[in-house]
Amino acid sequence: MKIKKFEAIDMRDALRMVKQEFGPDAVILSVKKIENGKGIFGLGRSRGIEVTAATDTNAFENKKLSSSMGKTEDDKRSNKYEINDVYQSSKKANFIADVKGYAVGAVSNRNNQRSNSAKFRKELFGLYSQLIDQEVGEDIALDLIFKIQRNALDKSGLELIGIREHFIKVLLDSGISCGRVKLEKCKQKIVAIIGTTGVGKTTTVAKLAAYAKSNGWQKNIGLITLDNNKIGAIEQLRIFSSIIGVPLNVASSNSELRRAIEMYNNCSLILIDTPGFCQNNTKRITELLNILEGNKKIEKTLVMSAVSSRRTNSDIVTKFAGFNTNRVIFTKIDEATNFGGVLSQLYQSTMEMSYFTKGQEIPEDIEVATVERLADMIIGDSGSKMYLSGSPEEIAGKIAEFENKLTNIGDKNLNHNDNALMKRHDYSNLKSASGRAY
């Protein structure tokens, strides 16, 4: 690959120079203004454009040879240039791989990357197939795979770490984080557990209290229940509190809740169990908001079932937005046949995942959520080989279709970066392959 910087007074002049030097198959890597006394060509000008362009070396040499042999006088006189030529040529797959490598300083490793690319393409396709099989939304699945591909190329080596490690890193880079309940010395923590009917809030409260005691947290723990509507709810929690040895208070209004919290002024951790209701029951949501209102110390943690679909969980998060929840606990992971809903929700929200729960054993059936655990829940132990069955022609066809979708994602990101670049440089009528390499 041949790379060169071109300096000109304006963008049109710079692109004319690029085409004259590299031909229509050039790719624009970056565009920036030159100002504040940097000058152009050493002539002391204060404003201008610097364009970094690249072209495939072999194609460039072949084009020079063919041009010198067969160029007519009319061709030589013609300087007509369509700006969009450069952008259209940027879609050539093999050349784009080189551009990616250059953008991250990895040109020297290009040959090694190409030798590993076939295996890596299969791994990407296998992971994509797993995500779809787990009912992760295709938009999210493709976006994750696109970022994994970019991350692997950014690190200048596809074999340095495995596909699982790439997956975990991309999840972390995408903002998926963990946030268990943390106690601070001499500071009281109050956590309200909220969620829809039947997700396991009461059992989760008991598990958290038992987990706190069994893992060396400070011993002073208090329980409060607001759920006086469901038959047996208070009695169930009272039995739990008796077994694990923590006090329980019942409240049904804002004033009663304040008094219950005051009674626990010596407790390091207060857990509040709340009534469950359908996310569409706006009346009950408002009632609970009124009860919790006024105490800014109360942190709200949303409990959702891992069995629920992506659409259902998304609707719950939307309807419960007024609670300003900062964490989420996923229950019933032992009952879930896939975890696409879990991943999709975490990917689209800012909430931290706090815990995973299963079963009825207290406190055994609760674990601190981690991104590594989530990745294993999605990928599993079987790996991606099961998705690469069939004849070579069938596998090649599947991978080609997958890569076409991935290319479309890349084009969307490319266009997004282009638009941002054009706006920044006031070149609204220009399309190029500039911006961050994908």
LODO-347085 format. One record per residue (C-alpha): residue number from 0; y, z negated, x; residue in three letters. Coordinates in steps of 0.001 Angstrom, whole numbers, plus 500000, padded with zeros to 6 digits. Last residue first. Example, Ala and Ser with C-alpha at 12.3 -4.5 7.8 and 13.67 -1.06 7.14 Angstrom:
% LODO-347085
PT num      v      w      u residuo
PT   1 498940 492860 513670     SER
PT   0 495500 492200 512300     ALA
% end
This chain:
% LODO-347085
PT num      v      w      u residuo
PT 437 500373 488856 486645     TYR
PT 436 503293 489664 488933     ALA
PT 435 506605 488011 488022     ARG
PT 434 509358 490478 487190     GLY
PT 433 509516 494184 487843     SER
PT 432 507359 496920 486403     ALA
PT 431 510392 498745 485058     SER
PT 430 512138 499679 481850     LYS
PT 429 515892 500236 481866     LEU
PT 428 518264 500544 478921     ASN
PT 427 519285 496883 478846     SER
PT 426 520254 496857 482497     TYR
PT 425 522667 493882 482311     ASP
PT 424 521071 492140 485293     HIS
PT 423 519869 488981 483540     ARG
PT 422 519221 490796 480296     LYS
PT 421 517198 493451 482071     MET
PT 420 515205 490782 483900     LEU
PT 419 514407 488856 480729     ALA
PT 418 513361 492079 479017     ASN
PT 417 511179 493014 481976     ASP
PT 416 509520 489589 482017     ASN
PT 415 508628 489920 478348     HIS
PT 414 507498 493509 478895     ASN
PT 413 505189 492358 481676     LEU
PT 412 503849 489519 479547     ASN
PT 411 503078 491988 476785     LYS
PT 410 501605 494446 479283     ASP
PT 409 499364 491730 480709     GLY
PT 408 498093 490841 477250     ILE
PT 407 497391 494536 476648     ASN
PT 406 495526 494666 479958     THR
PT 405 493356 491756 478822     LEU
PT 404 492442 493619 475658     LYS
PT 403 491466 496650 477747     ASN
PT 402 489549 494346 480051     GLU
PT 401 487437 493108 477148     PHE
PT 400 486632 496639 475995     GLU
PT 399 485658 497603 479549     ALA
PT 398 483535 494458 479899     ILE
PT 397 481649 495256 476718     LYS
PT 396 481088 498871 477760     GLY
PT 395 479898 497860 481223     ALA
PT 394 477461 495387 479686     ILE
PT 393 476087 498060 477367     GLU
PT 392 475760 500607 480189     GLU
PT 391 474082 498070 482474     PRO
PT 390 471541 497371 479706     SER
PT 389 471689 494117 477809     GLY
PT 388 472442 490503 478616     SER
PT 387 475734 489429 480156     LEU
PT 386 476660 486852 477534     TYR
PT 385 473692 484637 478399     MET
PT 384 474911 484540 482000     LYS
PT 383 478106 482683 481066     SER
PT 382 477111 479144 481932     GLY
PT 381 474390 477234 480079     SER
PT 380 475760 473812 480980     ASP
PT 379 478610 473735 478506     GLY
PT 378 481765 475855 478677     ILE
PT 377 483750 474208 475894     ILE
PT 376 482472 470637 476153     MET
PT 375 482520 470963 479939     ASP
PT 374 486178 471994 479857     ALA
PT 373 487023 469068 477587     LEU
PT 372 485322 466657 479972     ARG
PT 371 487290 468063 482899     GLU
PT 370 490516 467809 480890     VAL
PT 369 489824 464124 480387     THR
PT 368 489406 461962 477304     ALA
PT 367 488593 458279 477800     VAL
PT 366 485300 457517 476118     GLU
PT 365 484198 455876 472874     ILE
PT 364 480676 455420 471526     ASP
PT 363 479713 452403 473618     GLU
PT 362 482265 449996 472122     PRO
PT 361 480934 449666 469447     ILE
PT 360 478119 451986 468360     GLU
PT 359 478963 453975 465235     GLN
PT 358 478592 457576 466409     GLY
PT 357 481081 459605 468442     LYS
PT 356 484497 459172 470006     THR
PT 355 486749 461126 472362     PHE
PT 354 489935 459454 473591     TYR
PT 353 493585 460108 474450     SER
PT 352 494479 463753 474199     MET
PT 351 498185 464068 474885     GLU
PT 350 500311 465660 472185     MET
PT 349 502514 468622 473120     THR
PT 348 500846 471069 470782     SER
PT 347 499440 474618 470915     GLN
PT 346 496840 474206 473642     TYR
PT 345 495711 470835 472320     LEU
PT 344 495128 472355 468899     GLN
PT 343 493272 475361 470257     SER
PT 342 491053 473218 472471     LEU
PT 341 489986 470905 469653     VAL
PT 340 489494 473692 467123     GLY
PT 339 487416 475668 469607     GLY
PT 338 485130 472708 470153     PHE
PT 337 481867 474002 468742     ASN
PT 336 478858 472608 466850     THR
PT 335 480644 469300 466256     ALA
PT 334 478599 466312 465116     GLU
PT 333 478483 464517 468476     ASP
PT 332 482233 465058 468899     ILE
PT 331 482710 463007 465746     LYS
PT 330 486211 461784 466628     THR
PT 329 489136 463343 468483     PHE
PT 328 491976 460989 469388     ILE
PT 327 495500 462382 469583     VAL
PT 326 498591 461053 471310     ARG
PT 325 502378 461241 470922     ASN
PT 324 502652 461139 467149     THR
PT 323 506124 461775 465810     ASN
PT 322 505212 460411 462363     PHE
PT 321 507168 463190 460634     GLY
PT 320 504846 465817 462108     ALA
PT 319 501964 464644 459890     PHE
PT 318 502002 467815 457747     LYS
PT 317 502181 470104 460796     THR
PT 316 499477 468263 462729     VAL
PT 315 497213 468319 459676     ILE
PT 314 497774 472055 459167     ASP
PT 313 496864 472788 462784     SER
PT 312 493731 470682 462446     ASN
PT 311 492706 472627 459356     THR
PT 310 493366 476028 460950     ARG
PT 309 491419 475176 464100     ARG
PT 308 488486 473982 462052     SER
PT 307 487470 470371 461579     SER
PT 306 484313 469075 463276     VAL
PT 305 486276 467550 466156     ALA
PT 304 487773 465191 463588     SER
PT 303 491379 464135 464010     MET
PT 302 493015 460794 464757     VAL
PT 301 496769 460787 465373     LEU
PT 300 498259 458045 467535     THR
PT 299 501594 456547 466561     LYS
PT 298 503405 454216 468922     GLU
PT 297 505112 451244 467259     ILE
PT 296 507920 449831 469421     LYS
PT 295 510540 451629 467349     LYS
PT 294 509938 449293 464440     ASN
PT 293 512199 450357 461604     GLY
PT 292 509875 452603 459652     GLU
PT 291 506132 451921 459662     LEU
PT 290 506051 451005 455976     ILE
PT 289 508438 453802 455004     ASN
PT 288 506381 456407 456900     LEU
PT 287 503278 455178 455099     LEU
PT 286 504924 455671 451704     GLU
PT 285 506234 459120 452690     THR
PT 284 502738 460270 453719     ILE
PT 283 501338 458899 450470     ARG
PT 282 503817 460937 448429     LYS
PT 281 503347 464080 450561     THR
PT 280 499653 464250 449731     ASN
PT 279 498889 467599 451404     ASN
PT 278 497548 465929 454549     GLN
PT 277 494934 464253 452388     CYS
PT 276 494847 460470 452661     PHE
PT 275 493735 457710 455005     GLY
PT 274 495124 454207 454991     PRO
PT 273 496373 452769 458284     THR
PT 272 494730 450589 460927     ASP
PT 271 497252 448948 463253     ILE
PT 270 496251 447906 466784     LEU
PT 269 498307 445221 468552     ILE
PT 268 497936 444825 472310     LEU
PT 267 499425 442195 474641     SER
PT 266 499292 439513 471980     CYS
PT 265 501526 436432 472183     ASN
PT 264 503995 437739 469572     ASN
PT 263 501073 438329 467206     TYR
PT 262 502553 436419 464276     MET
PT 261 505701 438517 464659     GLU
PT 260 503613 441689 464159     ILE
PT 259 502232 440286 460910     ALA
PT 258 505763 439397 459745     ARG
PT 257 507004 442919 460457     ARG
PT 256 504020 444420 458616     LEU
PT 255 504672 442224 455609     GLU
PT 254 508295 443405 455513     SER
PT 253 507326 447091 455686     ASN
PT 252 504738 446736 452990     SER
PT 251 500982 446392 452518     SER
PT 250 499935 444052 455298     ALA
PT 249 496589 442444 456225     VAL
PT 248 496029 440387 459385     ASN
PT 247 493009 440337 461711     LEU
PT 246 492293 438122 464730     PRO
PT 245 490029 439218 467621     VAL
PT 244 486504 438099 468497     GLY
PT 243 484530 441321 468834     ILE
PT 242 482147 440435 466012     ILE
PT 241 484793 438760 463838     SER
PT 240 487166 441696 464190     SER
PT 239 484396 444133 463206     PHE
PT 238 483490 442071 460153     ILE
PT 237 487155 441899 459140     ARG
PT 236 487445 445654 459660     LEU
PT 235 484674 446306 457156     GLN
PT 234 486063 443726 454742     GLU
PT 233 489477 445379 454795     ILE
PT 232 488016 448829 454137     ALA
PT 231 485571 447670 451450     GLY
PT 230 487096 449755 448683     ILE
PT 229 489884 451912 450004     LYS
PT 228 493335 450909 448817     ASN
PT 227 494194 447958 451052     ASN
PT 226 494489 450064 454198     ASP
PT 225 497467 448564 455990     LEU
PT 224 495264 446781 458490     THR
PT 223 496501 444691 461402     ILE
PT 222 494477 443779 464483     LEU
PT 221 495533 441545 467370     GLY
PT 220 494501 441548 471040     ILE
PT 219 495120 438784 473551     ASN
PT 218 492378 439283 476150     LYS
PT 217 494261 441407 478659     GLN
PT 216 492336 444561 479481     TRP
PT 215 489189 444083 481564     GLY
PT 214 487124 446956 480254     ASN
PT 213 485082 445045 477657     SER
PT 212 488165 443660 475911     LYS
PT 211 489979 446952 475628     ALA
PT 210 486828 448814 474609     TYR
PT 209 486229 446293 471826     ALA
PT 208 489754 446801 470480     ALA
PT 207 489552 450569 470861     LEU
PT 206 486144 450702 469162     LYS
PT 205 487375 448588 466229     ALA
PT 204 490404 450834 465754     VAL
PT 203 488156 453919 465999     THR
PT 202 485868 452520 463288     THR
PT 201 488885 452129 461023     THR
PT 200 490221 455605 461806     LYS
PT 199 486950 457482 461320     GLY
PT 198 488049 460950 460176     VAL
PT 197 487176 460199 456547     GLY
PT 196 490609 460452 454949     THR
PT 195 493412 461940 457031     THR
PT 194 495007 460388 460078     GLY
PT 193 496908 457454 461518     ILE
PT 192 496179 454796 464155     ILE
PT 191 499256 452653 464778     ALA
PT 190 499647 451356 468345     VAL
PT 189 501707 448348 469389     ILE
PT 188 501912 447509 473122     LYS
PT 187 503565 444271 474236     GLN
PT 186 505085 444076 477697     LYS
PT 185 504524 441264 480206     CYS
PT 184 502390 443539 482385     LYS
PT 183 502058 447033 481006     GLU
PT 182 499104 448132 478923     LEU
PT 181 498027 451760 478867     LYS
PT 180 496568 453533 475858     VAL
PT 179 494988 456745 477142     ARG
PT 178 497125 459773 477890     GLY
PT 177 495518 463040 478898     CYS
PT 176 497218 466376 479415     SER
PT 175 497088 469981 478279     ILE
PT 174 500330 471527 479576     GLY
PT 173 499208 475064 480401     SER
PT 172 498944 474154 484090     ASP
PT 171 496291 471580 483215     LEU
PT 170 494280 474063 481172     LEU
PT 169 494739 476649 483937     VAL
PT 168 493419 474205 486526     LYS
PT 167 490378 473358 484417     ILE
PT 166 489503 477033 483899     PHE
PT 165 489896 477838 487600     HIS
PT 164 487608 474910 488403     GLU
PT 163 485033 476161 485897     ARG
PT 162 485245 479707 487320     ILE
PT 161 484333 478435 490764     GLY
PT 160 486619 477810 493708     ILE
PT 159 487347 479792 496864     LEU
PT 158 485447 482811 495562     GLU
PT 157 488301 484700 493934     LEU
PT 156 490590 484319 496904     GLY
PT 155 494288 484859 497449     SER
PT 154 495356 481748 495525     LYS
PT 153 497691 483807 493383     ASP
PT 152 494812 486150 492596     LEU
PT 151 492726 483327 491152     ALA
PT 150 495705 481996 489201     ASN
PT 149 496460 485434 487767     ARG
PT 148 492884 485858 486592     GLN
PT 147 492798 482344 485176     ILE
PT 146 496124 482979 483436     LYS
PT 145 494796 486141 481786     PHE
PT 144 491628 484311 480783     ILE
PT 143 493683 481565 479125     LEU
PT 142 495897 484075 477293     ASP
PT 141 492856 486016 476168     LEU
PT 140 491226 482893 474727     ALA
PT 139 494462 481744 473069     ILE
PT 138 494967 485057 471293     ASP
PT 137 491262 485229 470444     GLU
PT 136 491417 481837 468729     GLY
PT 135 488804 479466 470147     VAL
PT 134 485760 479677 467929     GLU
PT 133 483343 478304 470562     GLN
PT 132 481726 481758 470626     ASP
PT 131 485173 483200 471366     ILE
PT 130 485573 480801 474281     LEU
PT 129 482078 481584 475546     GLN
PT 128 482741 485320 475407     SER
PT 127 485946 484855 477418     TYR
PT 126 484017 482822 479971     LEU
PT 125 481420 485568 480332     GLY
PT 124 484089 488264 480593     PHE
PT 123 485845 486306 483312     LEU
PT 122 482583 485786 485145     GLU
PT 121 481745 489484 484888     LYS
PT 120 485178 490403 486251     ARG
PT 119 484679 487909 489086     PHE
PT 118 481427 489543 490122     LYS
PT 117 482998 492996 490157     ALA
PT 116 486139 491731 491904     SER
PT 115 484392 490214 494922     ASN
PT 114 484551 493304 497141     SER
PT 113 488040 494048 495814     ARG
PT 112 489283 490595 496776     GLN
PT 111 487944 490968 500307     ASN
PT 110 489736 494291 500688     ASN
PT 109 492985 492814 499419     ARG
PT 108 493034 489763 501685     ASN
PT 107 495888 490977 503872     SER
PT 106 497908 491870 500784     VAL
PT 105 497895 488259 499609     ALA
PT 104 501552 487280 499760     GLY
PT 103 501706 486308 496109     VAL
PT 102 503615 489400 494916     ALA
PT 101 501704 491585 497342     TYR
PT 100 498344 490720 495806     GLY
PT  99 499563 491361 492324     LYS
PT  98 500928 494732 493417     VAL
PT  97 497572 495579 494969     ASP
PT  96 495763 494832 491696     ALA
PT  95 498377 496966 489910     ILE
PT  94 497265 499905 492015     PHE
PT  93 493713 499786 490782     ASN
PT  92 494738 499407 487156     ALA
PT  91 497332 502138 486835     LYS
PT  90 499790 500632 484394     LYS
PT  89 502658 500736 486854     SER
PT  88 502840 504511 486522     SER
PT  87 504507 504157 483140     GLN
PT  86 507258 501956 484539     TYR
PT  85 508079 504314 487381     VAL
PT  84 508233 507304 485082     ASP
PT  83 510553 505448 482642     ASN
PT  82 513577 506190 484808     ILE
PT  81 513255 509940 484221     GLU
PT  80 514573 511798 487221     TYR
PT  79 516226 515169 487567     LYS
PT  78 516731 515848 491248     ASN
PT  77 515674 519456 491096     SER
PT  76 516753 521482 494127     ARG
PT  75 513454 520977 495901     LYS
PT  74 511510 521896 492802     ASP
PT  73 513541 525088 492360     ASP
PT  72 512908 525985 495996     GLU
PT  71 509223 525666 495351     THR
PT  70 506980 522924 496684     LYS
PT  69 503490 523937 497564     GLY
PT  68 502777 522898 501118     MET
PT  67 505369 520159 501694     SER
PT  66 504664 518656 498296     SER
PT  65 500922 518651 498813     SER
PT  64 501278 516786 502092     LEU
PT  63 503821 514297 500772     LYS
PT  62 501693 513698 497674     LYS
PT  61 498610 513076 499775     ASN
PT  60 500513 510593 501946     GLU
PT  59 501817 508695 498915     PHE
PT  58 498471 508694 497131     ALA
PT  57 496854 507266 500231     ASN
PT  56 499535 504612 500709     THR
PT  55 499685 503467 497078     ASP
PT  54 503313 502840 496272     THR
PT  53 505688 499901 496419     ALA
PT  52 509262 499093 495480     ALA
PT  51 511760 496318 496253     THR
PT  50 515151 497077 494712     VAL
PT  49 518403 495636 496051     GLU
PT  48 521473 496312 493916     ILE
PT  47 525165 496165 494742     GLY
PT  46 528298 494041 495106     ARG
PT  45 530286 492813 498107     SER
PT  44 530410 495925 500261     ARG
PT  43 530616 495156 503966     GLY
PT  42 529246 498435 505266     LEU
PT  41 526084 496856 506686     GLY
PT  40 523859 499086 504555     PHE
PT  39 524956 497055 501535     ILE
PT  38 526919 493822 501692     GLY
PT  37 525925 490173 501626     LYS
PT  36 529506 489138 500913     GLY
PT  35 528950 487168 497740     ASN
PT  34 526900 489955 496134     GLU
PT  33 523590 491738 496182     ILE
PT  32 521977 491878 492768     LYS
PT  31 518227 491642 492412     LYS
PT  30 515337 493820 491364     VAL
PT  29 511683 493169 492083     SER
PT  28 508303 494853 492371     LEU
PT  27 509224 498308 491079     ILE
PT  26 506101 500462 491139     VAL
PT  25 506026 503959 492615     ALA
PT  24 503902 506743 491146     ASP
PT  23 506942 508981 490459     PRO
PT  22 507523 509741 494164     GLY
PT  21 507732 507284 497055     PHE
PT  20 510913 508245 498962     GLU
PT  19 512704 510540 496500     GLN
PT  18 511483 508412 493620     LYS
PT  17 512716 505191 495180     VAL
PT  16 516070 506737 496115     MET
PT  15 516623 507876 492525     ARG
PT  14 515658 504391 491402     LEU
PT  13 518359 502892 493635     ALA
PT  12 520999 505303 492328     ASP
PT  11 520140 504411 488762     ARG
PT  10 520214 500701 489554     MET
PT   9 523693 500659 491067     ASP
PT   8 525430 500692 494452     ILE
PT   7 522215 501002 496398     ALA
PT   6 519790 499106 498589     GLU
PT   5 516101 500031 498763     PHE
PT   4 513392 497686 499993     LYS
PT   3 510040 499106 501053     LYS
PT   2 506352 498566 500470     ILE
PT   1 503487 500941 501301     LYS
PT   0 500000 500000 500000     MET
% end
